[in-house]
Amino acid sequence: MEKNNTFSGEHPVVKRTGCSSLSVVIATYNRGEALRLTLEAMTGVRHSDLRVEWIVVDNNSSDHSAAIIRSFSGRLPLRHLHESRPGKNCALNKALAECQLGDLVVFTDDDVTPEPRWLEEVVATSKRWPACCVFGGRIIPEFVGGSAPVWANTRDLLTFAFCLHDLGEETTYPKGRLPFGPNFWVRRLIFEQGYRYREDVGPHPTNRKMGSETTFLMELQRAGFGMVYAPSVLVYHRISPAQCSLAALRRRALSYGKGRVHFGGLPNRRLLALSRGLWTCRQVVRMGSGSLCWLLSWVVFPSGRRARLTLEALYQIGMSMEALRWVGRYGDTAGSR
């Protein structure tokens, strides 16, 4: 059956733009070898009829990332930027501020392997949906050490821990669903209208709060920009053995709980409006119950159940910690700026 590629919720300021030039943006921090594999894979991406520039932003790495980026300058049309301020979103905004962007701006990570037709499919999808401005592609985890860990035995755990993003056929995103960071793109007009990444969330060397792309994409969704999922635009997200541990899941869950305050608002807002003291007690109790749940997760079997308990416990702890910090600093009930 032929698809209707007219998005009924077209944003009022959308204008028809070209699709012949692309900017591929990658922010990186202290992952030189992963970045080398990614850039090597990028050299195999077909783009003969397209004008493509790879923009790699080194977020003040202390390893050999800068040398690796320079080594690909003769193999890719590549621009190398340096951002000394810590935080992935600071690096992304550096690229948006200093580079002449293509018609389409493609965002990915420093640990992906794209299919050879990746950028050709980006353009083809953008042409099929001329009224849409935001697009997400398929992401399949690729476990470098072999197979997925035994605790990642559900689709939800694979999605949360390893960025599995596979919604089936090409479609508009339903409410509440968004593209994932390793594989999405937007039309340049998004940035011409002043949209940028929030720099108080996202990967950070010392205080990670998940929500780098989430806060950005939620803002676009609330503004009425159409979003399309395209399974033909495929990348493989390489997962190292270190990322398969429950310790890594705990860190991710804690940072997700912190980020949730920024893109979802403060928990228990009505109680906060009624009594700040009672609300504070509620958060302390939540942290205590989360800590007990976390301790329990160390002795629970099977491993899938242990992983789910770990995720829930650290998420609750992270959310209450960040909520208390937020209210202590700003004293409002919004939880987002």
RORO-863239 format. One record per residue (C-alpha): x, y, z. Coordinates in steps of 0.5 Angstrom, whole numbers, always signed. Each point is the difference from the previous one (the first is absolute). Layout:
N
REC x y z
REC X Y Z
...
# end
This chain:
337
REC x y z
REC +0 +0 +0
REC +3 +7 -2
REC +2 +4 +6
REC -3 +7 +1
REC +6 +4 +1
REC -3 +7 +2
REC +0 +1 +7
REC -6 +3 +3
REC +3 +4 +5
REC +5 +4 -4
REC +3 +5 +4
REC -2 +7 -2
REC +7 +3 -2
REC +2 -6 -4
REC +2 +1 -7
REC +3 -4 -5
REC +7 -1 +0
REC +5 -4 -4
REC +3 -7 +2
REC +7 +0 -4
REC +5 +3 +5
REC +1 -4 +7
REC +4 +2 +6
REC +1 -6 +5
REC +2 +2 +7
REC +4 -5 +5
REC +2 +2 +7
REC +5 -4 +3
REC +4 +0 +7
REC +5 -5 +2
REC -2 -5 -5
REC +6 +0 -5
REC -1 -7 -2
REC -7 -1 -1
REC +0 +7 -4
REC +5 -3 -4
REC -4 -6 -2
REC -6 +5 -1
REC +4 +4 -5
REC +2 -6 -4
REC -7 -2 -1
REC -2 +7 -2
REC +5 -1 -6
REC -4 -5 -2
REC -6 +4 +0
REC -3 +1 -8
REC -1 +8 -1
REC +3 +1 -7
REC -6 +4 -2
REC -1 +4 +6
REC +4 +6 +4
REC +2 -3 +6
REC +5 +3 +6
REC +1 -4 +6
REC +1 +4 +6
REC +4 -3 +6
REC +0 +4 +7
REC +5 -2 +5
REC -3 +1 +6
REC +7 +2 +3
REC +2 -8 +0
REC +7 -1 +4
REC +1 -7 -4
REC +2 +0 -8
REC -6 +2 -3
REC +2 +6 -3
REC +6 -4 -4
REC -5 -5 -2
REC -5 +6 -3
REC +6 +3 -3
REC +2 -7 -3
REC -7 +0 -4
REC +1 +7 -3
REC +2 -3 -7
REC -5 -5 +0
REC -7 +3 +2
REC -2 +7 -1
REC +1 +2 +7
REC +0 +6 +5
REC +3 -1 +6
REC -2 +5 +6
REC +2 +0 +7
REC -4 +2 +6
REC +3 +1 +7
REC -7 +1 +4
REC -2 -7 +3
REC -6 -3 -3
REC -2 -4 -6
REC -6 +6 -2
REC +6 +5 +1
REC +3 -3 -5
REC -6 -1 -5
REC -2 +7 +1
REC +8 +2 -2
REC -1 -3 -7
REC -7 +3 -1
REC +3 +7 +2
REC +6 -1 -4
REC -1 -4 -6
REC -4 +2 -7
REC -5 -6 +1
REC -3 -4 -6
REC -8 -1 -2
REC +0 -6 +5
REC +4 +0 +6
REC +1 -7 +3
REC +2 -2 +7
REC +4 -7 +2
REC +4 -2 +5
REC +8 -2 +0
REC -2 -8 +1
REC -4 -1 -6
REC +1 -4 -7
REC -5 +3 -5
REC -3 -4 -6
REC +4 +2 -7
REC -7 +3 -2
REC -1 +4 +6
REC +0 +7 -2
REC -3 -2 -7
REC -6 -3 +4
REC +0 +7 +5
REC -1 +4 -7
REC -5 -5 -3
REC -4 +0 +7
REC +0 +8 +0
REC -2 +0 -7
REC -6 -4 +1
REC -2 +4 +6
REC +1 +7 -2
REC -5 +3 +6
REC +4 -3 +5
REC +6 +3 +4
REC +2 -6 +4
REC +2 -7 -1
REC +3 -6 +4
REC +3 -6 -3
REC +1 -8 +2
REC +5 -1 +5
REC +2 -8 +1
REC +5 -1 +6
REC +6 -4 -2
REC +4 -3 +6
REC +7 +0 -2
REC +2 -5 +6
REC -5 -5 -3
REC -8 +0 +2
REC -4 +4 +4
REC +1 -1 +8
REC -5 -5 +3
REC -3 +5 +4
REC -2 +4 -6
REC -6 -5 -2
REC -6 +5 -1
REC -1 +5 -6
REC +0 +5 +5
REC +6 -1 +3
REC +4 -1 -6
REC -3 +7 -2
REC +2 +4 +6
REC +7 -3 +1
REC +2 -1 -7
REC -4 +5 -4
REC -4 -5 -4
REC -5 +4 -5
REC -4 -4 -4
REC -8 +2 -1
REC -1 -4 -6
REC -2 +3 -7
REC +1 +7 -2
REC -5 +4 +4
REC -1 +7 +4
REC +2 +0 +7
REC -6 -1 +5
REC -1 +4 +6
REC +5 -1 +5
REC +5 -3 -5
REC +6 +3 -2
REC +7 -1 -5
REC +6 -3 +4
REC +6 +4 +0
REC +5 -5 -4
REC -4 +1 -6
REC -5 +6 -1
REC +0 +6 -5
REC -4 +7 -1
REC +0 +5 -5
REC +4 +6 +1
REC -6 +5 +1
REC +0 -3 +7
REC +6 +4 +1
REC -1 +6 -4
REC -6 +1 +5
REC +4 +0 +6
REC -1 -7 +3
REC +7 -3 +4
REC +1 -5 +5
REC +0 +1 +7
REC +7 +0 +3
REC -2 -2 +7
REC -2 -7 -2
REC +3 -6 -4
REC +7 -4 +1
REC +5 +4 +4
REC +7 -2 +3
REC -3 +1 +7
REC -7 +1 +1
REC -4 -4 -6
REC -7 +1 +0
REC -3 -4 -6
REC -5 +4 -5
REC +5 +3 -5
REC -4 -1 -6
REC -7 -1 +4
REC -1 +7 +3
REC +2 +3 -7
REC -5 -5 -4
REC -5 +1 +5
REC +0 +7 -1
REC -1 -1 -7
REC -6 -4 +1
REC -3 +5 +4
REC +1 +5 -5
REC -4 -4 -5
REC +6 -3 -5
REC -2 -6 -3
REC +4 -6 +1
REC +1 -6 -4
REC +4 -7 +2
REC +3 -3 -6
REC +3 -7 +1
REC +4 +0 -7
REC +5 +5 +3
REC +4 -5 +4
REC +6 +0 +5
REC +3 -5 +5
REC +1 +2 +7
REC +7 -3 +2
REC -1 -3 +7
REC +7 -1 +4
REC +0 -5 +5
REC +1 +5 +5
REC -7 +3 -1
REC -3 -7 +1
REC +1 +0 +7
REC -5 +1 +6
REC +4 +6 +2
REC -1 +3 -6
REC -7 -1 +0
REC +0 +4 +7
REC +4 +6 -3
REC -5 +0 -6
REC -6 +0 +5
REC +2 +5 +5
REC +2 +5 -6
REC -7 -1 -3
REC -3 +1 +7
REC +3 +7 +0
REC -1 +1 -7
REC -8 -1 +1
REC +0 +6 +4
REC +2 +4 -5
REC -4 -3 -6
REC -6 -2 +4
REC -1 +5 +6
REC +1 -1 +7
REC -4 -6 +4
REC -6 +1 +4
REC -1 +7 -2
REC -7 +1 +4
REC +4 -2 +6
REC +5 +5 -1
REC -5 +5 -1
REC -4 -2 +6
REC +7 +0 +5
REC +7 +0 -2
REC +1 -4 +7
REC -4 -6 -2
REC +2 +0 -7
REC +8 +0 +3
REC -2 -6 +4
REC -3 -3 -6
REC +6 +0 -4
REC +4 -2 +6
REC -4 -6 +1
REC +0 -2 -7
REC +8 +0 +0
REC -1 -4 +6
REC -4 -5 -3
REC +4 +0 -7
REC +6 -2 +4
REC -3 -6 +4
REC -3 -2 -7
REC +8 +1 -3
REC +2 -4 +6
REC -5 -6 -2
REC +2 +0 -7
REC +7 -3 +2
REC -3 -6 +3
REC -6 -1 -5
REC +0 -5 -5
REC -1 -1 -6
REC +4 +5 -3
REC -5 +3 -4
REC -4 +2 +6
REC +6 +2 +3
REC +1 +5 -6
REC -7 +3 +1
REC +1 +1 +7
REC +6 +4 -1
REC -3 +4 -5
REC -6 +2 +4
REC +4 +1 +6
REC +6 +5 -3
REC -5 +3 -4
REC -4 +2 +6
REC +6 +2 +4
REC +3 +4 -6
REC -7 +4 -1
REC -1 +2 +8
REC +7 +2 +0
REC +0 +5 -6
REC -7 +2 +3
REC +2 +2 +7
REC +6 +3 -4
REC -4 +4 -4
REC -5 +3 +5
REC +6 +2 +4
REC +3 +4 -5
REC -6 +3 -4
REC -6 -1 +5
REC -5 -1 -5
REC -5 -6 -2
REC +2 +0 -8
REC +6 -5 +0
REC +2 +3 -7
REC +2 +6 -3
# end
